[in-house]
Amino acid sequence: MLLDFFSFVVEQRAEILHQTYEHLWITMIALVIATVVGISIGILLTRYEAAAQPILGFVNIVQTIPSIALLGFMLPFFGIGVLPAIIALFLYALLPIVRNTYTGIQGVDAAIKEAALGMGMTNLQILRMVELPLAAPIIFAGVRTAMVINIGVATLCALIAAGGLGEFIFRGIAVNNTYMILAGAIPASLLAIVLDTLLSLIQRHIHKLLKPLAIGFGILCVGLIGQAVWPSANANPSSLVAGFNSEFMERADGYPGLQQKYGFSIEAMEMEIGLMYEALNQKKVDVISGFSTDGRIAAYNLRVLEDDLQYFPPYYAAPLTRQETLNQFPELQSLFQQLAGKINEAAMMQMNFEVDRNKRSPRAVAQEFLDAQGFTTFEKKQGNPDLIIGSKAFTENFILAELFTLLIEGQTSLTVELKQGFGGTKLLMDAIINGFVDIYPEYTGTVLLVLLKPEAATVDSLVQNKDWVYDYVQREVQQQHNLTWLPPLGFNNTTALMMRENQAQKLKLNSISDLKKYLYNDERIND
């Protein structure tokens, strides 16, 4: 196992080094800004005591905000990418720096300050020559703490396309690849340990190193600002950029296979699945990997590029359950038979639209659909659950999981517990195989390529017909994993590449093959 991990690291060394550089860069630039601002605020608080408690209280509150929530809050204002990541890291770094600066200066012996004043020193001279040098070890300890915090939080910034070692971690979680998770987590830990050790050595000799540190800090500021400006000044405005989620970047039916089938590659930003559409709408990216039944296609006026080489198999949705569960509760078979074929693409797209665009809850939308179909629904039942229903972490799966819950609790005496938002398809598949989940909404094409992984020739022969795919996966998951497909719900939610309609129209892109031709054509048109 250890040898396999080392082989993986060697194979991925270029990307690991690149992500480590990105991670270090966003951490350091946020830390530099936080150090300048934090020390300045800390100094001011020692001069204006009345403001100390409110401002320290504010930075304390910022520190308590969950990092995911803070990143999500900033998206409408700053979009995706490095900028919101740096702002979030800056805010998290403020507390230890401000507090330690304030505490360190306040802790300087009053007699020493009086003596300096008696020698005729001005307030500025006292600050520069007495208070800051004596408080330097405590201030530096705050900077060390901020740095370690930021290295950890920076892994989450991969969710908003800021890069860094979080990309490997989230890809690994999505496809349940331990080596990939470790390839992101270990360098991040080593980065924190090495930098903290280096800063601790500097801290021991801080009084001797104050002047070199000030010069080095100034050079670092200039270098980081130059790095921030240089890429944007030299960016190629005519190239297209894609936004893909972590799972699509690694899955068998995702970007690697797409590159091979169509023979092209595109610069891709990795981001959380819910952000792709917003990033496309805000022109942060030009192409995304979306879902054909997503309500945001109409809401954002997107064009679905034709999969003219038929790379993506049919993704017909159906409940996937454990055979033991079906044996214990045989009424589930006839119950889901009543739902079979009732949800077409238009209906599913409308439900997704209601949640994504109109901000309604998945449960309310699912209940409205079942009520319209004549099913009885009730409020959530209390008590120990008979069944556990899971879902993946995107809108449609949330809706379907709620729909399954309402259907079962409304039509039977069974009680259901929902476990929503599994971080990756493979995690949820492992959960149902190992008995931690009883039912969840799945797609035939996903099971075909992610769980069963047949030979390419088998896949090519199957994808021509949705019934062939369903029959094949139904038979194989039963034989290999003792899982059972319940009747299909009726809609095909295939993966698709999408662009803004006006951009696709301007560039005359109707299919994925058209996209390839454009990417390798020197005469490009800007959007």
C-alpha positions as CSV (number, residue, x, y, z in Angstrom):
1,M,0.0,0.0,0.0
2,L,2.8,2.4,0.9
3,L,4.6,1.6,-2.4
4,D,1.4,2.3,-4.3
5,F,1.1,5.7,-2.5
6,F,4.7,6.6,-3.4
7,S,4.0,5.6,-7.0
8,F,1.0,7.8,-7.1
9,V,2.9,10.7,-5.7
10,V,5.7,10.3,-8.2
11,E,3.2,10.1,-11.0
12,Q,1.4,13.2,-9.8
13,R,4.5,15.1,-8.6
14,A,4.1,18.0,-11.1
15,E,0.5,18.7,-10.1
16,I,1.3,18.3,-6.4
17,L,4.1,20.9,-6.6
18,H,1.9,23.2,-8.6
19,Q,-0.9,23.0,-6.0
20,T,1.6,23.4,-3.2
21,Y,2.8,26.6,-4.8
22,E,-0.8,27.9,-5.2
23,H,-1.5,27.0,-1.6
24,L,1.5,28.8,-0.3
25,W,0.9,31.8,-2.5
26,I,-2.7,32.5,-1.4
27,T,-1.7,31.8,2.2
28,M,1.3,34.2,2.2
29,I,-0.4,37.0,0.4
30,A,-3.4,36.9,2.8
31,L,-0.9,36.7,5.7
32,V,1.1,39.6,4.5
33,I,-2.0,41.8,4.2
34,A,-3.3,40.6,7.6
35,T,0.1,41.3,9.2
36,V,0.2,44.9,8.0
37,V,-3.5,45.6,8.8
38,G,-3.6,43.6,12.0
39,I,-0.5,45.2,13.6
40,S,-1.7,48.6,12.6
41,I,-5.1,48.0,14.2
42,G,-3.5,46.5,17.3
43,I,-1.3,49.6,17.7
44,L,-4.3,52.0,17.2
45,L,-6.3,50.1,19.9
46,T,-3.5,50.7,22.4
47,R,-3.9,54.5,21.7
48,Y,-7.8,54.5,21.7
49,E,-8.8,52.1,24.5
50,A,-12.5,52.8,24.1
51,A,-12.4,51.1,20.7
52,A,-10.5,48.0,21.9
53,Q,-13.4,45.9,23.1
54,P,-15.8,46.4,20.2
55,I,-13.1,45.8,17.6
56,L,-11.6,42.8,19.4
57,G,-15.2,41.5,19.7
58,F,-15.7,41.9,16.0
59,V,-12.6,40.0,15.0
60,N,-13.5,37.3,17.5
61,I,-16.9,36.9,15.8
62,V,-15.3,36.6,12.4
63,Q,-13.1,33.8,13.7
64,T,-16.2,31.9,14.9
65,I,-17.9,31.9,11.4
66,P,-17.5,28.5,9.7
67,S,-15.0,28.9,6.8
68,I,-17.4,27.3,4.3
69,A,-20.1,29.8,5.3
70,L,-17.7,32.8,5.0
71,L,-16.6,31.7,1.5
72,G,-20.2,31.3,0.5
73,F,-21.2,34.6,1.9
74,M,-18.6,36.4,-0.2
75,L,-19.3,34.8,-3.5
76,P,-22.1,37.2,-4.5
77,F,-19.8,40.2,-3.9
78,F,-16.4,38.9,-5.1
79,G,-17.2,36.0,-7.3
80,I,-15.0,32.9,-7.5
81,G,-11.2,32.4,-7.6
82,V,-8.3,33.8,-5.7
83,L,-9.8,37.2,-4.5
84,P,-12.5,35.8,-2.2
85,A,-10.1,33.2,-0.9
86,I,-7.5,35.9,0.0
87,I,-10.2,38.0,1.7
88,A,-11.4,35.0,3.7
89,L,-7.9,34.1,4.8
90,F,-7.1,37.7,5.6
91,L,-10.2,37.8,7.9
92,Y,-9.3,34.6,9.7
93,A,-5.7,35.8,10.2
94,L,-6.7,39.1,11.8
95,L,-7.7,37.9,15.3
96,P,-4.4,36.4,16.5
97,I,-2.4,39.3,15.0
98,V,-4.6,42.1,16.3
99,R,-5.0,40.5,19.8
100,N,-1.3,39.7,20.2
101,T,-0.2,43.1,19.0
102,Y,-2.6,44.8,21.5
103,T,-1.7,42.5,24.3
104,G,2.0,42.7,23.6
105,I,2.1,46.5,23.6
106,Q,-0.2,46.7,26.6
107,G,2.1,44.4,28.5
108,V,5.2,46.6,28.2
109,D,6.1,47.8,31.7
110,A,4.7,51.3,32.3
111,A,7.9,52.3,34.1
112,I,9.9,51.7,31.0
113,K,7.6,53.8,28.9
114,E,7.7,56.6,31.6
115,A,11.5,56.5,31.5
116,A,11.5,56.8,27.7
117,L,9.1,59.7,28.0
118,G,11.3,61.3,30.6
119,M,14.3,61.1,28.1
120,G,12.3,63.3,25.7
121,M,11.1,60.6,23.3
122,T,8.0,61.3,21.3
123,N,5.1,58.9,21.2
124,L,6.2,57.6,17.8
125,Q,9.7,57.1,19.0
126,I,8.5,55.2,22.1
127,L,6.4,53.0,19.8
128,R,9.2,52.3,17.4
129,M,12.1,52.0,19.7
130,V,10.5,50.7,22.9
131,E,7.1,49.2,22.7
132,L,7.4,47.3,19.3
133,P,10.8,45.7,20.0
134,L,9.6,44.5,23.5
135,A,6.3,43.3,22.2
136,A,7.8,41.7,19.1
137,P,7.9,38.1,20.4
138,I,4.2,38.2,21.3
139,I,3.3,39.8,18.0
140,F,5.3,37.3,16.1
141,A,3.6,34.5,17.9
142,G,0.3,35.9,16.6
143,V,1.6,35.8,13.1
144,R,2.7,32.2,13.5
145,T,-0.7,31.2,14.8
146,A,-2.4,33.1,11.9
147,M,-0.1,31.3,9.4
148,V,-1.0,27.8,10.7
149,I,-4.7,28.7,10.7
150,N,-4.5,30.0,7.1
151,I,-2.8,26.9,5.7
152,G,-5.6,24.7,7.1
153,V,-8.4,27.0,5.9
154,A,-6.8,27.4,2.5
155,T,-7.6,23.8,1.6
156,L,-11.3,24.8,1.6
157,C,-10.6,27.6,-0.9
158,A,-10.4,24.9,-3.7
159,L,-14.2,24.8,-3.5
160,I,-14.3,28.3,-5.0
161,A,-11.7,27.7,-7.7
162,A,-8.8,29.3,-5.9
163,G,-6.6,26.3,-6.4
164,G,-4.3,24.9,-3.7
165,L,-3.9,21.4,-2.1
166,G,-7.6,21.3,-1.4
167,E,-8.1,20.3,-5.0
168,F,-6.5,16.9,-4.4
169,I,-8.4,16.4,-1.1
170,F,-11.8,17.1,-2.6
171,R,-11.2,15.1,-5.7
172,G,-10.1,12.2,-3.5
173,I,-13.2,12.5,-1.3
174,A,-15.4,12.6,-4.4
175,V,-14.0,9.4,-5.9
176,N,-13.0,7.8,-2.5
177,N,-9.3,7.7,-3.4
178,T,-7.3,7.6,-0.3
179,Y,-4.0,8.2,-2.1
180,M,-5.4,11.4,-3.6
181,I,-6.6,12.7,-0.2
182,L,-3.2,12.0,1.3
183,A,-1.5,13.6,-1.6
184,G,-3.2,16.9,-0.7
185,A,-3.3,16.5,3.1
186,I,0.3,15.5,3.7
187,P,1.9,18.4,1.8
188,A,-0.5,20.8,3.6
189,S,0.5,19.4,7.0
190,L,4.2,19.5,6.1
191,L,3.9,23.1,4.8
192,A,2.4,24.1,8.2
193,I,5.0,22.2,10.2
194,V,8.0,23.5,8.1
195,L,6.8,27.2,8.1
196,D,5.9,27.1,11.8
197,T,9.3,25.6,12.7
198,L,11.1,28.3,10.6
199,L,9.1,31.1,12.2
200,S,9.8,29.6,15.7
201,L,13.5,29.8,15.0
202,I,13.2,33.4,13.9
203,Q,11.1,34.2,16.9
204,R,13.9,33.1,19.3
205,H,16.2,35.7,17.8
206,I,13.5,38.3,16.9
207,H,15.3,41.2,18.5
208,K,18.5,40.7,16.4
209,L,16.5,40.1,13.2
210,L,14.0,42.9,13.4
211,K,15.7,45.0,10.7
212,P,16.4,42.2,8.3
213,L,12.8,41.0,8.8
214,A,11.4,44.4,8.0
215,I,13.5,44.6,4.8
216,G,12.5,41.0,3.9
217,F,8.9,41.7,4.6
218,G,9.0,44.7,2.2
219,I,10.6,42.6,-0.6
220,L,8.0,39.8,0.0
221,C,5.1,42.4,-0.3
222,V,6.5,43.6,-3.6
223,G,7.0,40.1,-4.9
224,L,3.5,39.0,-4.0
225,I,1.9,42.0,-5.6
226,G,4.0,41.4,-8.7
227,Q,2.8,37.8,-8.8
228,A,-0.8,38.9,-8.5
229,V,-0.5,41.5,-11.3
230,W,1.7,39.5,-13.7
231,P,-0.7,36.6,-14.6
232,S,-3.5,38.9,-15.4
233,A,-1.3,41.2,-17.4
234,N,-0.1,38.3,-19.5
235,A,-3.3,36.3,-19.7
236,N,-4.5,35.2,-23.1
237,P,-7.9,36.9,-23.5
238,S,-8.9,34.6,-26.4
239,S,-8.6,31.3,-24.7
240,L,-11.7,29.5,-23.2
241,V,-11.7,28.4,-19.6
242,A,-13.8,25.6,-18.2
243,G,-15.3,25.1,-14.7
244,F,-15.5,21.5,-13.6
245,N,-16.3,20.0,-10.2
246,S,-13.9,17.7,-8.4
247,E,-15.8,14.5,-9.2
248,F,-16.0,15.3,-13.0
249,M,-12.2,15.9,-13.0
250,E,-11.5,12.4,-11.9
251,R,-14.5,10.1,-12.7
252,A,-14.4,7.5,-15.4
253,D,-17.2,9.3,-17.2
254,G,-15.7,12.7,-16.6
255,Y,-13.0,14.9,-18.0
256,P,-10.2,12.3,-18.5
257,G,-12.4,10.1,-20.8
258,L,-13.8,13.2,-22.5
259,Q,-10.3,14.3,-23.4
260,Q,-9.5,10.9,-24.8
261,K,-12.8,10.6,-26.8
262,Y,-12.7,14.0,-28.4
263,G,-8.9,14.5,-28.4
264,F,-8.7,18.0,-26.8
265,S,-7.9,19.6,-23.5
266,I,-9.1,22.9,-22.1
267,E,-7.8,25.1,-19.2
268,A,-10.0,24.0,-16.3
269,M,-10.8,25.6,-13.0
270,E,-11.9,23.2,-10.3
271,M,-14.9,24.4,-8.2
272,E,-17.8,23.2,-6.1
273,I,-20.6,21.8,-8.2
274,G,-23.1,24.5,-7.1
275,L,-20.8,27.3,-8.2
276,M,-20.3,26.2,-11.8
277,Y,-23.5,27.7,-13.1
278,E,-23.0,31.0,-11.3
279,A,-19.4,31.2,-12.5
280,L,-20.6,30.6,-16.1
281,N,-23.3,33.2,-15.7
282,Q,-20.8,35.8,-14.3
283,K,-18.4,35.1,-17.2
284,K,-15.7,33.7,-14.9
285,V,-15.6,30.6,-17.0
286,D,-16.8,29.8,-20.5
287,V,-17.7,26.0,-20.4
288,I,-19.0,23.9,-17.5
289,S,-20.0,20.3,-17.0
290,G,-23.6,20.4,-16.1
291,F,-26.7,18.3,-16.0
292,S,-29.3,18.2,-18.8
293,T,-32.3,18.5,-16.4
294,D,-30.9,21.5,-14.5
295,G,-33.3,24.4,-14.1
296,R,-30.5,26.9,-14.5
297,I,-30.1,26.1,-18.2
298,A,-33.3,28.1,-18.9
299,A,-32.7,30.6,-16.1
300,Y,-29.2,31.6,-17.3
301,N,-30.0,31.1,-21.0
302,L,-27.3,28.4,-21.6
303,R,-26.6,26.2,-24.6
304,V,-26.1,22.5,-24.1
305,L,-23.4,21.4,-26.6
306,E,-24.4,18.2,-28.5
307,D,-22.4,15.1,-27.5
308,D,-22.0,14.2,-31.2
309,L,-19.5,11.3,-30.5
310,Q,-21.9,9.9,-27.9
311,Y,-19.3,9.9,-25.1
312,F,-21.8,10.3,-22.2
313,P,-24.0,7.2,-21.7
314,P,-27.7,7.5,-20.8
315,Y,-28.2,8.6,-17.2
316,Y,-31.7,7.4,-16.4
317,A,-32.6,8.0,-12.8
318,A,-33.9,5.2,-10.6
319,P,-33.9,4.3,-6.9
320,L,-31.0,2.0,-6.0
321,T,-31.6,-0.2,-3.0
322,R,-30.1,-3.1,-1.0
323,Q,-31.6,-6.5,-1.7
324,E,-31.8,-7.1,2.1
325,T,-33.9,-3.9,2.4
326,L,-36.2,-5.1,-0.3
327,N,-36.5,-8.5,1.3
328,Q,-37.4,-6.9,4.7
329,F,-39.8,-4.4,3.2
330,P,-41.2,-5.9,0.0
331,E,-43.9,-3.2,-0.3
332,L,-41.2,-0.9,-1.6
333,Q,-41.2,-2.6,-4.9
334,S,-44.9,-2.0,-5.7
335,L,-44.7,1.5,-4.1
336,F,-41.9,2.7,-6.4
337,Q,-43.7,1.0,-9.3
338,Q,-46.4,3.6,-8.9
339,L,-43.8,6.3,-9.4
340,A,-42.2,4.7,-12.4
341,G,-42.1,6.9,-15.5
342,K,-43.9,9.8,-13.8
343,I,-41.0,12.3,-13.8
344,N,-40.0,13.4,-17.3
345,E,-37.2,15.8,-18.2
346,A,-39.4,18.8,-18.2
347,A,-40.9,18.0,-14.8
348,M,-37.5,17.4,-13.3
349,M,-36.1,20.6,-14.8
350,Q,-39.0,22.6,-13.4
351,M,-38.4,21.1,-9.9
352,N,-34.7,22.0,-10.1
353,F,-35.6,25.5,-11.3
354,E,-37.9,26.0,-8.3
355,V,-35.1,25.1,-5.8
356,D,-32.2,26.8,-7.6
357,R,-33.8,29.9,-8.9
358,N,-36.8,30.5,-6.7
359,K,-35.0,29.3,-3.6
360,R,-37.8,26.9,-2.4
361,S,-36.9,24.0,-0.2
362,P,-36.4,20.6,-1.9
363,R,-39.0,19.1,0.4
364,A,-41.7,21.6,-0.5
365,V,-41.0,21.1,-4.2
366,A,-41.0,17.3,-3.9
367,Q,-44.3,17.4,-1.9
368,E,-45.9,19.7,-4.5
369,F,-45.1,17.2,-7.2
370,L,-46.4,14.2,-5.3
371,D,-49.6,16.0,-4.4
372,A,-50.1,16.8,-8.1
373,Q,-49.7,13.1,-8.9
374,G,-52.3,12.1,-6.3
375,F,-50.0,10.7,-3.7
376,T,-50.7,11.2,0.0
377,T,-47.9,13.0,1.9
378,F,-47.5,13.8,5.6
379,E,-45.3,15.8,7.9
380,K,-42.0,14.1,8.9
381,K,-42.7,11.1,11.1
382,Q,-40.9,10.9,14.4
383,G,-39.2,7.8,15.9
384,N,-36.5,5.4,15.1
385,P,-36.0,5.0,11.4
386,D,-36.8,1.8,9.5
387,L,-34.9,3.1,6.4
388,I,-32.0,5.4,5.7
389,I,-32.2,7.3,2.4
390,G,-29.1,9.1,1.1
391,S,-28.3,11.6,-1.5
392,K,-25.4,13.3,-3.4
393,A,-24.6,16.9,-2.9
394,F,-26.5,18.6,-5.7
395,T,-30.1,19.9,-6.1
396,E,-31.7,17.2,-8.1
397,N,-30.5,14.4,-5.7
398,F,-31.8,16.5,-2.7
399,I,-35.2,16.7,-4.3
400,L,-35.4,13.0,-5.2
401,A,-34.3,11.9,-1.8
402,E,-37.0,14.1,-0.2
403,L,-39.5,12.8,-2.7
404,F,-38.6,9.2,-1.8
405,T,-39.0,10.0,1.9
406,L,-42.4,11.7,1.4
407,L,-43.6,8.8,-0.7
408,I,-42.5,6.1,1.7
409,E,-43.8,7.8,4.8
410,G,-47.0,8.9,3.1
411,Q,-47.9,5.5,1.6
412,T,-46.5,3.1,4.2
413,S,-46.1,2.8,8.0
414,L,-42.3,3.0,7.7
415,T,-40.2,5.8,9.2
416,V,-37.3,7.3,7.2
417,E,-34.0,9.1,8.1
418,L,-32.4,11.3,5.5
419,K,-28.6,11.5,5.1
420,Q,-28.2,14.3,2.6
421,G,-25.2,15.6,0.7
422,F,-22.6,12.8,0.4
423,G,-19.4,14.3,-0.8
424,G,-19.0,12.0,-3.8
425,T,-20.7,9.2,-5.8
426,K,-18.2,6.6,-4.7
427,L,-18.7,7.4,-1.1
428,L,-22.5,6.9,-1.4
429,M,-22.0,3.7,-3.4
430,D,-19.7,2.4,-0.6
431,A,-22.3,3.4,2.0
432,I,-25.1,1.4,0.4
433,I,-22.9,-1.6,-0.3
434,N,-21.8,-1.7,3.3
435,G,-25.3,-1.2,4.7
436,F,-25.1,2.4,6.0
437,V,-27.7,3.6,3.5
438,D,-30.8,1.6,2.2
439,I,-31.9,3.6,-0.8
440,Y,-30.7,6.5,-2.8
441,P,-31.4,8.1,-6.2
442,E,-28.8,7.0,-8.8
443,Y,-28.2,7.1,-12.5
444,T,-27.6,4.2,-14.8
445,G,-24.7,5.7,-16.7
446,T,-22.9,6.6,-13.4
447,V,-23.2,3.0,-12.0
448,L,-22.1,1.7,-15.4
449,L,-18.8,3.7,-15.5
450,V,-18.0,4.4,-11.8
451,L,-19.0,1.2,-10.0
452,L,-19.0,-1.5,-12.7
453,K,-16.3,-0.2,-15.0
454,P,-16.8,-2.6,-17.9
455,E,-14.5,-2.9,-20.9
456,A,-14.7,0.0,-23.4
457,A,-16.2,-2.2,-26.1
458,T,-19.0,-3.1,-23.7
459,V,-19.7,0.5,-23.0
460,D,-19.7,1.4,-26.7
461,S,-22.3,-1.3,-27.4
462,L,-24.5,-0.3,-24.5
463,V,-24.7,3.4,-24.8
464,Q,-26.8,3.3,-28.0
465,N,-29.9,2.3,-26.0
466,K,-31.1,3.3,-22.6
467,D,-32.8,0.0,-22.0
468,W,-29.6,-1.9,-22.7
469,V,-27.8,0.2,-20.1
470,Y,-30.5,-0.3,-17.5
471,D,-30.7,-4.1,-18.1
472,Y,-26.9,-4.4,-17.9
473,V,-26.5,-2.4,-14.7
474,Q,-29.5,-4.1,-13.1
475,R,-28.1,-7.6,-13.7
476,E,-24.5,-6.7,-12.8
477,V,-25.1,-4.8,-9.5
478,Q,-27.3,-7.6,-8.4
479,Q,-24.7,-10.2,-9.1
480,Q,-21.6,-8.2,-7.9
481,H,-23.0,-6.2,-5.0
482,N,-26.5,-7.6,-4.1
483,L,-28.1,-4.3,-5.0
484,T,-31.4,-3.9,-6.8
485,W,-32.6,-1.2,-9.2
486,L,-36.2,-0.2,-8.6
487,P,-38.2,1.0,-11.7
488,P,-36.8,4.1,-13.5
489,L,-38.4,7.4,-12.7
490,G,-38.6,8.4,-16.3
491,F,-36.1,11.1,-17.1
492,N,-32.5,11.1,-18.5
493,N,-30.2,13.5,-16.7
494,T,-27.1,13.1,-18.8
495,T,-23.9,15.0,-18.2
496,A,-23.4,17.7,-20.7
497,L,-21.0,20.6,-21.6
498,M,-22.7,24.0,-21.5
499,M,-21.9,27.5,-22.6
500,R,-23.6,30.9,-22.4
501,E,-26.0,31.0,-25.4
502,N,-24.8,34.4,-26.7
503,Q,-21.1,33.2,-26.6
504,A,-21.9,29.8,-28.2
505,Q,-23.9,31.6,-30.9
506,K,-21.1,34.1,-31.6
507,L,-18.5,31.4,-31.8
508,K,-20.8,29.1,-33.8
509,L,-20.4,26.2,-31.3
510,N,-23.2,23.7,-31.4
511,S,-21.4,20.5,-30.4
512,I,-18.4,19.3,-28.4
513,S,-16.6,18.7,-31.7
514,D,-17.2,22.3,-32.6
515,L,-15.6,23.3,-29.3
516,K,-12.6,21.2,-30.1
517,K,-12.1,22.8,-33.5
518,Y,-12.4,26.2,-31.9
519,L,-9.8,25.4,-29.2
520,Y,-7.3,24.4,-31.8
521,N,-8.0,27.3,-34.2
522,D,-5.7,30.3,-34.1
523,E,-8.3,32.7,-35.3
524,R,-10.5,33.1,-32.2
525,I,-13.2,35.6,-31.4
526,N,-13.6,37.1,-28.0
527,D,-16.9,37.0,-26.2
